[in-house]
Amino acid sequence: MIGKSSLTKSPDFINGEVILINKEIDWTSFDVVKSLRIFLKFEYGIKKIKIGHAGTLDPRATGLVIVCTGKKTKGIDQYQAQEKEYTGTFKLGETTPSYDSETPPDEIFPIDHITENLIHSTTKKFTGSIIQIPPVYSALKIDGKKAYEYARKNQEVKMRERQVEISSFSITKIDMPFVDFKVNCSKGTYIRSLAYDFGKALDSGAYLTSLCRTAIGEFRLEEALRVQEFKDAYCTA
């Protein structure tokens, strides 16, 4: 395991390493993998190597991404299956097509009726097993194409609902119209969909303005390295 307090002196990327990365905003998870692959190619002369990530983060999200190399890629499914923890912010009173800040608001709703007590009590509707519909602006495959490819061409596509598990959902700060939250949830949970559904449950609207993945199972964001920190630590020059 490679993290802030566990920097391996003699890494073996071919046989396999598990790397905790702190993804920055506007990077895709694929960008992280691509950057590390190029680094290993030119820094260590590794022309061909298995490398992948255990769970996609949206480009506008930040936080923990587990990257596996070599034989450790066999454990990717194991990491993906673990519970995730997120913190972030909803903006009440508006919705966007992507359910986050990637696209501009398309509808405005009243918020005068929303009280702090209502916000806190509404979280109870979203704990335990719940049904979600993933955002159209997502990488889920529909008839061989990613859903967002349809969305960006204004083509209609039907997203299938799914059951997910939210073990805890708490509000950490309210500064209307912004609401900070913390969520622990199962694999496959879309926090953007949670934002949208939460807004509807308040008889209003909401979208996700920020999101950070703070944990995957026992692995914490505090231990993760930014891509450049990883490169600085393992530069051979």
C-alpha positions, -999 to 999 in steps of 0.1 A, spaced: 0 0 0 14 34 -10 1 64 9 14 93 29 26 72 58 35 41 38 58 52 11 76 20 -2 113 25 -6 115 -2 -33 81 -3 -51 74 -32 -74 48 -18 -98 49 -48 -121 42 -74 -94 17 -50 -80 12 -19 -58 -20 -4 -43 -18 34 -45 -40 59 -26 -46 89 -48 -63 122 -39 -80 131 -72 -82 168 -80 -112 186 -95 -117 184 -132 -95 153 -135 -113 121 -145 -104 89 -128 -91 78 -162 -69 109 -163 -53 97 -130 -46 62 -144 -33 76 -177 -9 100 -159 5 73 -136 9 49 -166 29 75 -185 50 83 -154 58 46 -149 67 42 -186 92 71 -187 105 70 -151 108 33 -148 109 21 -184 78 0 -179 63 -1 -214 34 -24 -206 17 -26 -172 -17 -35 -159 -31 -5 -141 -67 5 -131 -88 23 -106 -113 9 -81 -143 31 -86 -150 61 -108 -152 97 -94 -170 123 -115 -147 150 -130 -162 177 -107 -156 155 -76 -124 153 -56 -110 127 -32 -99 92 -28 -92 70 -57 -76 36 -52 -52 27 -81 -39 -8 -85 -9 -19 -107 3 -53 -119 -11 -84 -101 -28 -61 -75 -54 -52 -103 -70 -86 -95 -82 -70 -62 -100 -41 -79 -135 -56 -76 -128 -62 -39 -121 -25 -33 -150 -14 -55 -174 -34 -34 -165 -16 -1 -186 11 14 -178 47 4 -179 79 24 -186 113 9 -188 149 20 -202 177 -1 -227 205 -6 -262 207 -22 -276 240 -35 -314 241 -28 -339 258 -51 -324 249 -85 -317 219 -106 -293 212 -135 -295 186 -162 -263 169 -149 -275 171 -113 -242 189 -105 -223 221 -115 -211 206 -149 -242 221 -165 -260 254 -158 -293 255 -138 -324 248 -159 -352 252 -133 -357 274 -102 -379 264 -73 -391 281 -41 -372 276 -9 -390 299 15 -409 270 30 -378 250 38 -368 250 75 -337 235 92 -360 209 109 -374 199 75 -339 195 60 -328 173 89 -359 152 90 -359 146 52 -326 128 54 -344 99 71 -362 92 38 -328 85 23 -313 60 47 -314 22 44 -322 6 11 -335 31 -14 -343 32 -52 -323 56 -74 -323 65 -110 -288 74 -122 -282 107 -139 -284 108 -177 -250 126 -175 -231 94 -164 -208 69 -179 -233 40 -176 -236 21 -209 -269 22 -227 -270 1 -259 -232 2 -261 -228 40 -256 -222 60 -225 -253 77 -213 -237 112 -213 -231 108 -251 -269 107 -256 -274 136 -231 -249 159 -248 -267 154 -281 -301 161 -265 -311 125 -273 -336 110 -250 -325 79 -231 -342 59 -203 -321 52 -172 -329 21 -152 -336 25 -116 -314 6 -91 -314 -3 -54 -286 11 -33 -278 12 4 -272 44 24 -261 35 59 -259 71 71 -269 105 58 -263 136 80 -265 173 75 -233 190 88 -240 227 80 -269 248 67 -263 282 51 -293 286 29 -295 278 0 -264 257 6 -265 225 27 -234 205 37 -237 168 42 -219 135 49 -230 102 34 -219 66 38 -232 44 11 -228 12 -10 -212 7 -44 -232 22 -72 -248 51 -53 -250 83 -72 -247 113 -49 -258 136 -77 -291 116 -78 -293 118 -41 -291 156 -44 -318 157 -70 -341 134 -51 -335 153 -18 -346 185 -35 -378 169 -47 -385 155 -13 -383 191 0 -409 202 -26 -381 222 -42 -350 214 -62 -313 207 -55 -281 200 -72 -246 190 -62 -221 219 -60 -192 200 -45 -183 164 -36 -153 147 -20 -148 110 -14 -133 107 20 -131 70 24 -133 36 7 -137 9 33 -109 13 58 -88 35 35 -90 73 43 -84 103 21 -59 117 47 -35 90 36 -38 97 -2 -12 114 -23 -20 139 -51 -7 127 -85 22 152 -83 31 141 -48 33 105 -59 55 115 -88 78 136 -66 81 107 -41 90 81 -68 110 102 -92 143 82 -98 163 113 -108 
